[in-house]
């Protein structure tokens, strides 16, 4: 209960500021085919900085957005408390623990939203880099769709953030085995499709931005 209170307080307090900081313009590949208002969904996104999560959290507000993040902030008590009430799930890269997979799946089975950045690190050049495949395992175990999201990372005052959200993806179409963890071939097949979809969304976002600017 205390986590919920502090999360809502933080979101409401920061809401006016985020309107100025992001000035977000959101596009949809097919809005009728993507519903972030209800049910468990795994949101994947390209990764510029921690601000990606902040932007996404306000995008889905008032729903809570849990997020898979690196172990570094959890080392400090105050940061750890803040991360917890915003719904952070620790992915410890040092000990290579896969506990975050089951924690994420548990949240999704409860009908919650979870965000993960499949690149596993901030992009150093603005390009979309190779995806780690654990996100597919999470969606498979939770039996929820993946929602692809791409941002241009254009954050800051006097700037406008652009985001595009793609159609929901059902990973079961790529997985025919009954294993709890899909085979390497199944993971590769699903990942190849989803990565290509994210690249296509990135191109589509730039196309729509250009079209808007010409008007």
C-alpha positions as CSV (number, residue, x, y, z in Angstrom):
1,X,0.0,0.0,0.0
2,X,2.8,2.4,0.9
3,X,4.5,1.8,-2.5
4,X,1.2,2.6,-4.3
5,X,0.8,5.8,-2.3
6,X,4.3,7.1,-3.1
7,X,4.1,6.1,-6.7
8,X,0.9,8.0,-7.3
9,X,2.2,11.0,-5.3
10,X,5.4,11.0,-7.5
11,X,3.5,10.6,-10.7
12,X,0.9,13.3,-9.9
13,X,3.6,15.7,-8.7
14,X,5.7,15.2,-11.8
15,X,2.8,15.2,-14.3
16,X,2.9,19.0,-15.1
17,X,6.7,19.0,-15.5
18,X,6.6,16.0,-17.9
19,X,4.2,17.8,-20.2
20,X,6.9,20.4,-20.7
21,X,9.9,18.0,-20.8
22,X,8.5,15.5,-23.3
23,X,5.7,17.3,-25.2
24,X,5.1,13.8,-26.4
25,X,3.6,13.0,-29.8
26,X,2.5,9.4,-29.9
27,X,1.8,7.5,-33.1
28,X,0.3,4.0,-33.5
29,X,0.9,1.4,-36.2
30,X,-2.8,0.4,-35.6
31,X,-4.4,1.8,-32.5
32,X,-7.3,-0.6,-32.7
33,X,-4.8,-3.5,-32.4
34,X,-3.0,-2.3,-29.3
35,X,-4.6,-1.8,-25.9
36,X,-2.4,-0.6,-23.1
37,X,-5.4,0.2,-20.9
38,X,-6.2,-3.4,-19.9
39,X,-4.5,-6.7,-19.2
40,X,-0.9,-7.9,-18.9
41,X,1.4,-6.6,-21.6
42,X,5.1,-6.8,-22.1
43,X,6.3,-3.5,-23.6
44,X,9.7,-3.6,-25.3
45,X,11.5,-0.4,-26.2
46,X,14.8,0.9,-27.7
47,X,17.0,2.4,-25.1
48,X,18.6,5.9,-24.9
49,X,18.6,6.4,-21.1
50,X,16.6,6.0,-17.9
51,X,14.4,8.7,-19.2
52,X,12.9,6.2,-21.6
53,X,11.1,4.6,-18.6
54,X,10.0,7.9,-17.2
55,X,8.4,8.8,-20.5
56,X,6.8,5.4,-20.9
57,X,5.4,5.5,-17.3
58,X,3.6,8.8,-18.1
59,X,2.4,7.4,-21.4
60,X,0.5,4.6,-19.7
61,X,-0.5,6.5,-16.6
62,X,-2.6,6.0,-14.4
63,X,-1.6,2.3,-14.9
64,X,1.6,1.2,-13.1
65,X,4.5,0.4,-15.3
66,X,6.9,-2.1,-13.8
67,X,10.3,-2.1,-15.4
68,X,13.3,-4.5,-15.7
69,X,16.5,-2.6,-14.9
70,X,20.1,-3.2,-14.1
71,X,21.4,-4.0,-10.6
72,X,23.3,-0.7,-10.1
73,X,20.5,1.4,-8.5
74,X,19.6,-1.4,-6.0
75,X,23.0,-1.0,-4.3
76,X,21.9,2.2,-2.5
77,X,19.0,2.0,0.1
78,X,17.3,5.3,-0.9
79,X,17.5,4.5,-4.6
80,X,16.4,0.9,-3.9
81,X,13.3,2.2,-2.1
82,X,12.4,4.5,-5.0
83,X,12.9,1.8,-7.6
84,X,10.6,-0.5,-5.7
85,X,7.7,1.8,-5.4
86,X,7.9,2.6,-9.1
87,X,7.9,-1.2,-9.8
88,X,11.5,-1.9,-10.7
89,X,12.5,-5.5,-11.2
90,X,16.2,-6.2,-10.8
91,X,18.2,-7.9,-13.6
92,X,21.5,-8.6,-12.0
93,X,24.1,-8.8,-14.8
94,X,26.9,-9.5,-12.3
95,X,25.7,-12.9,-11.1
96,X,23.7,-13.6,-14.3
97,X,20.6,-14.5,-12.3
98,X,17.5,-15.2,-14.3
99,X,15.2,-14.5,-11.4
100,X,13.9,-11.3,-13.1
101,X,12.3,-13.5,-15.8
102,X,10.0,-15.2,-13.3
103,X,9.4,-11.9,-11.4
104,X,8.4,-10.2,-14.6
105,X,6.1,-13.1,-15.7
106,X,4.4,-13.1,-12.3
107,X,3.6,-9.4,-12.6
108,X,2.2,-9.9,-16.1
109,X,0.0,-12.9,-15.0
110,X,-1.5,-10.5,-12.5
111,X,-2.6,-8.3,-15.4
112,X,0.1,-5.7,-14.9
113,X,2.3,-3.9,-17.4
114,X,6.1,-4.6,-17.6
115,X,8.6,-2.8,-19.7
116,X,12.0,-4.2,-20.7
117,X,14.8,-2.9,-22.9
118,X,16.0,-5.9,-25.0
119,X,19.3,-4.2,-25.9
120,X,20.3,-4.4,-22.3
121,X,22.2,-1.1,-22.4
122,X,21.9,2.5,-23.6
123,X,22.6,3.0,-27.3
124,X,25.9,4.8,-27.8
125,X,25.0,6.0,-31.3
126,X,21.2,6.2,-31.5
127,X,21.0,3.0,-33.5
128,X,19.1,-0.1,-32.4
129,X,21.5,-2.8,-31.3
130,X,21.2,-6.6,-30.9
131,X,18.5,-7.9,-28.6
132,X,18.9,-10.2,-25.6
133,X,16.2,-12.9,-25.9
134,X,15.0,-13.1,-22.3
135,X,12.1,-10.9,-23.1
136,X,10.6,-13.7,-25.3
137,X,10.9,-16.1,-22.4
138,X,9.1,-13.7,-20.2
139,X,6.2,-13.3,-22.6
140,X,6.0,-17.0,-23.2
141,X,5.9,-18.0,-19.5
142,X,3.3,-15.3,-18.8
143,X,1.3,-16.0,-21.9
144,X,0.9,-12.3,-22.7
145,X,1.5,-10.3,-25.9
146,X,4.5,-8.2,-26.6
147,X,3.9,-4.5,-27.4
148,X,6.8,-3.0,-29.5
149,X,7.5,0.7,-28.8
150,X,10.1,2.9,-30.4
151,X,11.1,6.4,-29.2
152,X,13.4,9.0,-30.8
153,X,14.9,9.9,-27.4
154,X,14.4,13.6,-28.1
155,X,13.9,14.6,-24.4
156,X,14.2,18.0,-22.8
157,X,12.7,21.4,-22.6
158,X,11.9,23.0,-25.9
159,X,12.0,19.6,-27.5
160,X,9.4,17.2,-28.6
161,X,9.5,13.5,-28.0
162,X,8.1,11.2,-30.7
163,X,7.0,7.6,-30.0
164,X,5.4,5.0,-32.1
165,X,3.6,1.9,-30.7
166,X,3.2,-1.2,-32.9
167,X,0.6,-3.9,-33.0
168,X,0.7,-6.5,-30.2
169,X,2.8,-9.6,-31.0
170,X,1.7,-13.1,-29.9
171,X,5.0,-15.1,-29.4
172,X,3.1,-18.4,-29.4
173,X,3.1,-18.2,-33.2
174,X,6.9,-18.8,-33.1
175,X,6.9,-21.5,-30.3
176,X,5.6,-24.9,-31.0
177,X,7.3,-26.8,-28.2
178,X,5.8,-27.3,-24.7
179,X,9.0,-26.4,-22.9
180,X,9.0,-23.8,-20.2
181,X,11.9,-22.2,-21.9
182,X,11.6,-22.2,-25.7
183,X,14.3,-23.9,-27.8
184,X,17.2,-21.8,-29.2
185,X,15.7,-22.1,-32.7
186,X,12.3,-20.8,-31.4
187,X,13.9,-17.9,-29.6
188,X,15.9,-17.0,-32.7
189,X,12.9,-17.2,-34.9
190,X,10.8,-15.0,-32.6
191,X,13.6,-12.5,-32.0
192,X,14.5,-12.1,-35.7
193,X,10.8,-11.2,-36.4
194,X,10.5,-8.8,-33.5
195,X,13.8,-7.1,-34.1
196,X,12.9,-6.5,-37.7
197,X,9.5,-5.2,-36.6
198,X,11.3,-2.7,-34.3
199,X,13.6,-1.5,-37.1
200,X,10.5,-1.1,-39.3
201,X,8.8,0.9,-36.6
202,X,11.8,3.1,-36.2
203,X,11.8,3.9,-40.0
204,X,8.0,4.5,-39.8
205,X,8.5,6.9,-36.9
206,X,11.0,9.0,-38.9
207,X,8.7,9.0,-41.9
208,X,5.7,10.3,-39.9
209,X,7.9,12.9,-38.2
210,X,9.1,14.1,-41.6
211,X,5.5,14.2,-43.0
212,X,4.3,16.1,-39.9
213,X,7.2,18.7,-40.3
214,X,6.3,19.4,-43.9
215,X,2.7,20.3,-43.1
